Amino acid sequence: MAIRVRVFASLKERLGIEQTEIAPEGIGCVADVWRRLTGDDLPPEVLAAVNMNHAGPDAPVRDGDEVAFFPPVTGG
């Protein structure tokens, strides 16, 4: 199987992808998924969700999960 990754809003534009799948080998947590996508550490301002539930950088990720990344929400 694979880990499905979705990227929203300005992050989508920055990374140039909206969704992709990655192999689960070597992936243990949300930060690992970001690192696989970008080659960089997960910035503290980037929010994440695993299977539609808010998740921190150390949240576990398993084969078959969906991980989403989105920028901080602002508004008034």
SVG drawing of the C-alpha trace seen along z (x, -y; Angstrom):
<svg xmlns="http://www.w3.org/2000/svg" viewBox="-14 -40 30 42">
<polyline fill="none" stroke="black" stroke-width="0.4" points="0.0,0.0 1.0,-3.6 0.6,-6.7 -1.6,-9.3 -0.4,-12.9 -2.5,-16.0 -1.3,-19.6 -3.5,-22.6 -3.6,-26.4 -0.2,-28.2 1.7,-25.0 0.2,-23.5 1.6,-26.4 4.9,-26.3 5.5,-22.6 3.8,-22.4 1.7,-19.3 -1.8,-18.9 -1.7,-15.2 0.6,-12.3 1.4,-8.9 4.6,-7.8 6.0,-4.4 5.6,-3.7 9.2,-2.4 11.1,-4.6 8.0,-6.6 7.1,-6.6 5.5,-9.9 4.1,-13.1 7.5,-14.8 9.0,-11.9 6.3,-12.4 7.1,-16.1 10.8,-15.3 10.2,-12.8 8.2,-15.4 10.6,-18.4 13.9,-17.2 13.5,-19.6 12.3,-19.5 8.6,-20.3 8.3,-24.0 6.5,-24.7 3.8,-26.8 2.7,-24.1 -0.4,-22.2 -1.0,-18.5 -3.8,-15.9 -3.7,-12.1 -6.9,-10.5 -8.7,-13.8 -7.6,-14.2 -5.3,-17.0 -1.8,-15.6 1.5,-16.9 4.9,-16.2 5.4,-13.1 2.0,-11.5 2.4,-8.0 1.8,-7.4 1.1,-3.9 0.7,-2.3 -2.7,-3.2 -3.0,-6.5 -3.8,-9.9 -1.7,-12.8 -2.6,-16.4 -0.6,-19.5 -2.0,-23.0 -0.9,-26.5 -2.0,-28.2 -5.6,-29.4 -6.2,-33.1 -9.2,-35.2 -11.3,-37.7"/>
</svg>
